[in-house]
Structures are given as C-alpha cells and as structure tokens.
Amino acid sequence: MPMLATSGSRLPVPTMPRSPPAAGMADYVDALYAHHHGGEAAPAERARAVAAMQRGHEDKVLAPLLDYLGSRNDARILGSKEVGAGAGRVPTVALHTVRPAEGLPFRLPTMA
C-alpha cells in the first residue's frame, strides 16, 4: 500500500478500489480517522473529525503566509486576513500584486 508522510509519521494511503470515486474518498477518510483517532465512530462522526483536523492544519499553514503577505506593500490580500472557523474564510488566498502574478510563487522565498 502507498504511504503518505505526515509530521514525521507514515500513513497508509488506500489505493483506489474498483468502485466509484466516492467510495475511495470514504476509504481515505476512514484511514485518516483510524490513524489519528482510532476507535469506533459513525461515518458522519469520522468525516467531521477528519474535516476538522484538515481545516486545523490548513489554518496552521495559512497563518504565516497571511502574516507575511500582510506585511508587504506590494501585495494586497483580497478578503479576510484572519484564519479559523470564525473568520469566515476558506483556506485559499487571493491577491492583488504590483508585479505580474506569473512566477510569483517562485519569487516568494526571495522577497523577504
């Protein structure tokens, strides 16, 4: 079975079965839940727990990016600069930049 490295551990990633893609997603959610939480839970409870875990991680990695972009005078964040469920934002970022956006992700590490 393929493995996914996460925070120093390795998580088995189920291969897609010969069933509809939704069944593959359910297998993936079940594998994530079993790895991080274990125990028995109803499918909806497992899905909520995994979604909350994913959202928490997205917010964790998004916060430094928003802080960095908010400190720049050549980029403006479109939408909220806050993270978290109460911030009313999804973990995506839209920007208005002074320079053309093409290649911007590759220039970010050198722009500090």
C-alpha positions in Angstrom: 0.0 0.0 0.0 1.4 3.5 -0.8 2.5 5.6 2.2 2.0 9.3 2.9 4.5 11.1 5.1 2.8 13.3 7.7 4.6 15.2 10.5 7.3 12.6 10.8 5.0 9.6 10.6 3.9 7.5 7.7 0.2 7.0 7.0 -1.1 4.3 4.7 -3.0 5.7 1.7 -5.5 3.2 0.4 -5.3 2.7 -3.4 -8.5 3.4 -5.3 -10.8 0.4 -5.3 -12.7 -0.6 -8.5 -15.7 1.3 -7.2 -16.9 4.8 -7.7 -14.5 7.6 -6.5 -16.8 8.4 -3.6 -16.0 5.0 -2.1 -12.3 5.8 -2.4 -12.8 9.0 -0.5 -14.7 7.2 2.2 -11.8 4.7 2.5 -9.3 7.7 2.7 -11.4 9.4 5.5 -11.6 6.1 7.3 -7.8 5.6 7.1 -7.1 9.1 8.3 -9.5 8.7 11.2 -8.1 5.3 12.2 -4.5 6.7 12.1 -5.2 9.9 14.1 -8.1 9.0 16.3 -8.7 5.2 16.3 -11.6 3.6 17.9 -15.1 3.2 16.6 -17.3 6.1 15.3 -20.2 6.5 13.0 -19.3 7.5 9.4 -20.6 11.1 9.8 -18.6 11.5 13.1 -15.4 10.2 11.4 -16.0 12.6 8.5 -16.5 15.6 10.8 -13.4 14.7 12.8 -11.2 14.4 9.7 -12.6 17.6 8.2 -11.9 19.5 11.5 -8.3 18.0 11.5 -7.7 19.0 7.9 -9.1 22.5 8.5 -6.9 23.0 11.5 -3.9 22.1 9.6 -4.8 24.3 6.7 -5.3 27.2 9.1 -1.9 26.4 10.7 0.0 26.6 7.5 -2.1 29.6 6.1 -1.5 31.9 9.1 2.3 32.5 8.4 1.6 33.1 4.7 -1.1 35.7 5.5 1.1 37.4 8.1 3.9 37.6 5.5 1.7 38.9 2.8 0.1 41.4 5.1 3.5 42.9 5.9 4.2 43.6 2.2 3.4 46.9 0.5 3.5 45.3 -3.0 0.7 42.8 -2.4 -2.8 43.1 -1.1 -4.8 40.2 0.3 -8.3 40.2 -1.1 -10.7 39.1 1.7 -10.1 38.4 5.3 -6.6 38.3 6.8 -7.9 36.1 9.7 -7.8 32.3 9.9 -10.0 29.9 11.8 -13.6 28.8 11.5 -14.9 32.1 12.9 -13.0 34.1 10.3 -15.5 33.4 7.6 -12.8 32.4 5.0 -11.9 29.2 3.3 -8.2 28.3 3.3 -7.4 29.9 -0.1 -5.7 33.2 -0.8 -6.5 35.8 -3.5 -4.0 38.6 -4.0 -3.6 41.8 -6.0 0.0 42.3 -6.7 2.1 45.2 -8.1 4.1 42.9 -10.3 2.6 40.3 -12.7 1.5 37.2 -10.9 3.2 34.8 -13.2 6.1 33.2 -11.3 5.2 34.9 -8.0 5.1 31.6 -6.0 8.7 31.0 -7.0 9.8 34.5 -6.0 8.2 34.5 -2.5 11.2 32.9 -0.7 13.5 35.6 -2.1 11.2 38.6 -1.5 11.6 38.7 2.3 
